[in-house]
Amino acid sequence: MGKVVGAAMLAHVPTIMLPQDVRYDINEGREISLVPGLKRFREEVMETLDYDTVVVLDSHWATTVEFVISAQAERSGLFTSEELPRGMSQIPYAFRGDPELANAVADYDEKNGTWVTPISDPHLPIFYATVNLWHYLGRGLDKRWVSLSVCQTATTEDFLRAGRALGEAIRDSDRKVLLLASGALSHTFYTLRELRQHESSDPSHIFSPEARAADLERIEWMKQGDHARILETMPEFKKVKPEANFSHWLQMAGATGEEANTARGVLYSEYENSIGTGQVHVYFPEPEGGFPLPKDLTLSRDDSVEAGAA
């Protein structure tokens, strides 16, 4: 029987890939806490935890008619970002995949009333929400890495269903899996002619007081292990536009029992700004007795969705 042995919500912002002198220059002469946070996370978690496979819940990989999970046996190449090639250019990556686990997820999609398709095409694009984390956390460790997309037409319920399918596949495998929800909290950018005035990591630069308050509230609930409260208040949180509709966190929640999960979050960074968006690293160590299993539900893909439901 497989299991989730750890879960984390981690920031992947382009800033972490900039040279140190550039990071200092745009951040009032000091380091952003996200970088030493990732280095500490590698030392304390990635290099010590017993796991076979990392599954990245990639908030930058937008698909449209289904969720997609990477199913290659191996992925390697040079990554240059279409969004910010100046800061993320020709970054080498090379890691083993986990086709067996990826293909197993598709065995549970219809049961959970959703669609998850494994793709093994070697030319499938990769995104920096995966590459940036692997750069800090995966190099030299020879672990399997898999990415799961965010379906841009999905609702909150759909993200949870995809997470349940992933969790069931993990449960019925022989894998020990580390889940990395790669993405932000509130996610509104300043406009082009404003944003350079807001590059400091100081949270005072978060796009709005309402967004900052909503982020801080949820970080506190994560620290308390109150995942139920975050789920209950998703409609309110969506008003401050969390990244990718908070798909990364919701998929993680679906795989780890949702409101039954009371794992307490440990901060591996400060809460920081990135040109208006809220960023933080939070790790949820496996609680005593393990993470709860995903909900065992049999649902229909044809469930009606009310207009505006999310």
N, C-alpha and C positions, 0 to 999 in steps of 0.2 A: 504494500500500500504506500503510495506516495504522499507527500504533504508539502505545504508551504512552511518553510522554516524561518522566514523573515520577510518583511514588506517595508517599503519606504516610498515616500513622495519626495522626489529630488528635483532641484532646479537644473535646467540645461542651458541657460541663457548664453548667447554668443560671447558675452563679456568674459566668461571663464576661459575662453580659448585665446584671448588677446595676450600679447606679451606683458610681463609684469609691469614694465615701466609705463605702458599704455594704460593698464588697469589703474595704476596709481595716479596717473595724470588726470583721468576722468573722474576719479573718486577722491578729490581733495587731498591727494598725497598719501592715501592709505589703501591697504588691501581690502577687497570685498571679502566678506566672511565665507562666501560660498566656496572659494578655492581651498583654503585650509580645511574647510568642512568636508569637502570631498576627499582630501588627502587623509584626514582622520577616519572618515568612513571606510576607506580602503583598508587602512591599518587595523581598525577595530572590528570590522564586519567582513569585508570581502576576503581578507587574508586569514581569517580565523574561523568563520562559520563553515559548517559542513553542508555543502550544497553541490548539486550537479549542474543545474541549469538556471540561468537568469532569464526571466521574461520581462521585457521592457514594454510597458503600456505607453505607447509612443503618441503623444498628443499632437505631433506635427505630421503624422502620416495619415492624411485625410483620404478616405475612400468614400464611395457614394451609395452603392446598392447592397453592400455587405461589409462585414468585418473581414479583414485579411490577416493571416498570420504567416510569418516567414517560415518556409519549410526546407530551406537549403541545408545540405550537409556541411557546407562551408561558405563563408562570405569573406571576400577580401577586395581591396582596391584602394583608391585614393578618393577622398571626399572633398569636394568644393561646394560650398553652399550657394544656392541660387539667391538666397535672401541677403546674405552678407559675405560675399566672396573675399572682401578685404580682410575679414577677421577669421574666416574658416576656409582655408585654401590648401588643397592637396594634403589633407590629413590622412595618414595611412591607417587602415583598419584591417584586421585579419582575425577571424575567430570561427570556431566550430558552431554549427547550428544544432538543432535537435528535431530532425524530421519526424521521429516517432511520436514525440509529444505534440508537435504541431498538427500532425495528421489526426491524432487522437481527439483534439478539440472539436474537429468537425463531426465526430461521432455523437456529440452532445448538443449540437446547435439546434436541430429540429425539436428535440425534447424540450429545450428551453425557449422555444418560440422565437428563434433568431437565425441568422445566417453567418457562418464563419467559414471562410475558404482558405485552405493552405495553398501557398504558391511557392514553387521551388525554382522558378525561372531565375537563372544566374544574373540576368540583366535587370531584375527588379530593383528600383531605386531604394536607397537607404537615406535616412534623414538624421539631422543633427541631434534630435532628441534622443536618438540611440547612440550615434557616433561619439558625441561629447561625453556621455557617461562612460562608454566603453574606454575612451581615451584615458580617463582618470581611474577607472575602477576595474577594467578588465585586462589591460595589457599585461602579458607575462603570466597570467594565472591559468590559462588553458581550460577555461570553463565553457560550457555551451551557452550561446546567447540567441534568443528568439525575440522578435518584435511582433506586437499585436497592434493593428491600426485603430484609429478612431473613425467610425462611420459618421460622416458629417450630416446625414439625414436622420440620425438616431436620436431618441429621446433618453431621458434619465433612465427609464425602465429598460430600454434597449441596452444601455451600457451595463446595467446590472445583470441582464440576461447573458450578455457575452462573458462577463466575469464569472457567472455561475458555470457556464460551459467550460471555461478554462479551469475553474476549480475542480469540476468533476473529472476532467481529463487528468489533472494532477493527482487527484485522490486515487484513481484507478490505475495509475502508472507505478513505476518503481522509482520515480524521481523525487529528489529533495530540491525544492524550487525556491528561489529568491525572487520576489516580485518587486520591480522598480517602476513606480508610477512617475513617468518623466513629464513634468509640467508644472505650471504655476498655479497660484491662487487667482485673485482678480487680475484682469488682463486687458486693460485699456491703455493704448499708447498715446503719448502727446503727439501733436501734429509735427510735421517735418521742421517747421521754422521755430518750434518751441522745444523740441526734445533735447537739444544739446544743452539747454538750461537745466535739465532734469536727469543728468547722467549719474549724479551722486547716488550711492546706495542708501543714503539716509531715508527712512520711511516717510519723512515729511514730504518727499517728492512723489509718493503714491498718488495716482491720478485724482482721487477725491477722498475727502474725510470719510465718506460712507464706505468706500471700497476698503480703506485701511481698517476701519472698525470691523467690517465683516470678516476680513482676513484674520485679524487678531483674535476675534471671537472663535473662529474655527481652529486656529492653532491651539488655543486654550482647550477646546474640546478634544482635540487630538491628544494633547498631553494628558488629559484626564481619561482617555480611552472611551470617550462618549461618541462613538461612531453613529449611534442611533440619532443623536441630536443633529448631526451633520446631514444625515439622510432626511430627517423630518423637515429640515429648513432649506432644502435645495431650491424651492421656488423663490425664496427670499434671496439666497446667495446668487442665483442667476441674474438678479437685477444689477449686480456689479460685474457681470460678464467674466466669470472664471474661464481660464484658458480651455478651449475645446469643450465648453459646457461641463467642465470638470470630469471629462470622460476617464482620464487616467486614474483619478482617485476612485470613481464609481466602479470601474472594472476591477480594481483592487478590492473594493468592498464586496463586490459580488462573489469574488473568489474566496473570501475569508469570512463568510457568514453574516455580512451586513450588520444589522442591529445587534446580533448576538456577539459580535466581536467587541471585546473590551480591552484589547491590547493598548497599552499606554505608549504614546509617542515620545521619543527622545530627540531633542533638537540637535542637529549637527551643523547649524549655522544660526546666525541672527535672522530676523525677518528683515528683508531688504527690498529696496526699490530697484527696478530696471526700466528706465524711461517710462515710468507710470505704472508698471506691473508689479504685483506682489510675489516675492520669491522666498523660498525657505527650503531647508532639508530637514525632513522628519523621518525617523526610523522607528518602526514598530517591531521590537524583538518578539520572538515566539513566546506567548504567555505560557504559564504553567498549565500543562494538559493539552497544549497545542492550540492553534487557531481553530475556531469553529469550522465545520465543514460547510460547503456552499449549500444553500437551500435546495432540497430535492423536490423540484416541481416539474410537472408536465404541463406545458403551455402550448398555445396555438400561435402559429405565425400569423394567423388571420384575425387576431384580437383587434377590435376597432380602437382607434385612437381619436379622442376628441380634438377638435381644432384647437391648436395652441398648446396642447398638452406637451409637457417636457419634463 
